[in-house]
Amino acid sequence: MSYKLQIIYEDEWIVVINKPQGLLVHRSSIARNTDEYALQILRNQLGYYVYPIHRLDRKTSGILMFAKEAEFVKHFQEILSHGNTLKTYFAIVRGFFPDEIDLNYPLRNSKGRIQEAETYFRCLKKVEIDIPSGNFQTSRYSLITAQPKTGRMHQIRKHLNHLRHPIIGDRPHGCNKQNKLFLEKWGIKEMFLHAENLSFMHPFLKKNLDIKAERPEIFRQITEKLGLLEN
């Protein structure tokens, strides 16, 4: 598949795109089955080099920021690590989610090290539909927001799995039965996690930026199909 990336913000220091689902940020040894990467596509699209400031999982869509010069990267990374930077993700999860929860639950990284990890979750809408799931005659889903206060790998996905409200389409942290249901009933295998909003203090402009990335069409379609449209 060939992509033309959607640029949602640009100035003389950064370029921000709305990353599609399924696209890697850059070449990785753990994903050798593709030769398309957001970094290379954007470089080709712009005609000059850019440098990733942060990461998004391959299956996660949404806001992804690149610097126009390598020396700019550290300035934005420092800002993004501050507590007053707000990152908001939207997700569709299994079950009726609590109205809100601030989860502080340590996670183990790829090297076996335990790291502190905190995410604030809020439920926007819950729905129960007449589709059998396992031993139940109905299926329950929730549309939620997640605001990570730390930046661990797969943090939101792991935290939601820990809460027993895994993201629909997530593998390996999700629910195989639900993933199979979505594939068989609707032909859907995407993961429903989207980085929609980013609010931070621009280190060079010295003003607050609020950036928004529209959800993918498949996200909007399944939200409507399940009855999870926000009021």
Secondary structure, DSSP 8 states (H G I E B T S, - for coil): -----EEEEE-SSEEEEEE-TT-BSS-BTTB-S---BHHHHHHHHHTS--EESS---TT-EEEEEEESSGGGHHHHHHHHTSTT-EEEEEEEEES---SEEEEE--EE-TTS-EE--EEEEEEEEEEEES--BTTBSSEEEEEEEEEESS--TTHHHHHHHHTT--BTT-SSSS-HHHHHHHHHHH------EEEEEEEEE-TTT-SEEEEE----HHHHHHHHHHT----
